[in-house]
Amino acid sequence: MTRFVYPWQNLNNLLPPRSAIGFFMLAVSIGCRTATPGSPAATPSPPPGQAGPPPIVQPGAPGEARHTISAAAATDLSKVDYTGADIKFMQGMIGHHAQALEMVELLKTRSASDDLKKLALRIELSQDDEIRMMQHWLEVRGQPVPSRTAMHMHGAALMPGMLSPDEMQQLANAKGAEFDRLFLEGMIKHHGGALTMVKALLDTPGAAQESDVFAFVSDVESDQRMEIDRMGAMLGMIKERQQ
């Protein structure tokens, strides 16, 4: 006689062994404890080939190469202060810029060249603004602030590249093409003197490290060189026409 087996009577055969159920519950319990919220995540290993943090590169002074510095050195750079050489540079450059503005003022009534007038306007705007910046820089640091006319005082020393009183008088007496030639020659010499002052500051140990000073001398370096090249080309054209 055939025995009929109902489906629910064979249910035990479909269940996994008790040992398998126990292993599964243990694994779930361990997993829950590992993923408990708030528990610190494991620190991933650095990718192969990565030795450490990226290098810190410090830009060099104009014309000089950059170099790599440590994190400690980079932190120390943020505390760099100004020096006596920085103060003297700012004080001297005020008078230097002031004479350039006097030369530009002469050009307004003595030259007929539109190109020269455009150049003079550029010089006037930039150097007038830089004088204000230098005066403010000195003032907030409690340093003596020379006036724009201090260079005319008796016994005042001329900064490198500045025109002598006789040269300024010669420029004031000239007009037309002769004035244009003297102006360009004088301003090229004047700008060259500013570059000499910048180089002397950068060559002084510890100087030009403060961020404001370094940014300013970098601007002077690039602007004056560019204008020297431009004025040299203009002077060459004037001399060709005079031949």
Summary of the structure (lengths in Angstrom):
residues: 243
radius of gyration: 37.6
end to end distance: 136.9
largest distance: 141.5
contacts: 592
relative contact order: 0.11
helix: 65%
strand: 2%
